[in-house]
């Protein structure tokens, strides 16, 4: 019984820390997603630079997500 309670406390602690870990990376990811939305809402293509910026943001989102997963 004591081991079960300790296991439960440990598991709950891990779940709580998993959602709160890496606040700077999570913040960066949120900002990147907001930037993507703003770029998508921009008028016309700006000589191709808007599309290039969206592609760069998509790459940055992907790399940030990989970094978050790696550090877990």
C-alpha positions as CSV (number, residue, x, y, z in Angstrom):
1,X,0.0,0.0,0.0
2,X,2.8,2.4,0.9
3,X,4.6,1.7,-2.3
4,X,1.4,2.3,-4.3
5,X,0.9,5.7,-2.7
6,X,4.6,6.6,-3.3
7,X,4.3,5.5,-6.9
8,X,1.1,7.6,-7.4
9,X,2.7,10.7,-5.9
10,X,5.8,10.2,-8.1
11,X,3.6,9.8,-11.2
12,X,1.5,12.9,-10.4
13,X,4.7,14.9,-9.9
14,X,6.0,13.8,-13.3
15,X,2.7,14.7,-15.1
16,X,2.7,18.1,-13.4
17,X,6.3,18.8,-14.4
18,X,5.9,17.6,-18.0
19,X,3.4,20.4,-18.7
20,X,5.4,23.1,-17.0
21,X,8.9,22.1,-18.2
22,X,10.9,24.4,-20.5
23,X,8.9,27.6,-20.1
24,X,11.3,29.5,-22.4
25,X,11.0,27.0,-25.2
26,X,7.2,26.9,-24.7
27,X,7.0,30.7,-24.8
28,X,9.1,30.8,-28.0
29,X,6.9,28.2,-29.6
30,X,3.8,30.2,-28.8
31,X,5.4,33.3,-30.2
32,X,6.3,31.5,-33.4
33,X,2.8,30.2,-33.9
34,X,1.5,33.8,-33.4
35,X,4.0,35.1,-35.9
36,X,2.8,32.5,-38.4
37,X,-0.8,33.6,-38.0
38,X,0.2,37.2,-38.5
39,X,2.2,36.4,-41.6
40,X,-0.6,34.4,-43.1
41,X,-3.0,37.3,-42.5
42,X,-0.7,39.8,-44.3
43,X,-1.8,41.2,-47.6
44,X,-0.2,40.0,-50.8
45,X,3.1,38.1,-51.0
46,X,5.6,41.0,-50.7
47,X,7.7,39.8,-53.6
48,X,7.9,36.2,-52.3
49,X,9.3,37.3,-48.9
50,X,6.0,36.6,-47.0
51,X,6.0,33.0,-48.2
52,X,9.7,32.6,-47.4
53,X,9.0,34.0,-43.9
54,X,6.2,31.5,-43.4
55,X,8.4,28.6,-44.5
56,X,11.2,29.8,-42.1
57,X,8.7,30.1,-39.2
58,X,7.4,26.6,-40.0
59,X,11.0,25.3,-39.8
60,X,11.6,27.2,-36.5
61,X,8.4,25.7,-35.1
62,X,9.5,22.2,-36.0
63,X,13.0,22.7,-34.6
64,X,11.6,24.1,-31.4
65,X,9.2,21.2,-31.0
66,X,12.1,18.8,-31.5
67,X,14.2,20.6,-28.9
68,X,11.4,20.3,-26.4
69,X,10.9,16.6,-27.1
70,X,14.7,16.0,-26.9
71,X,15.1,17.6,-23.5
72,X,12.3,15.6,-21.9
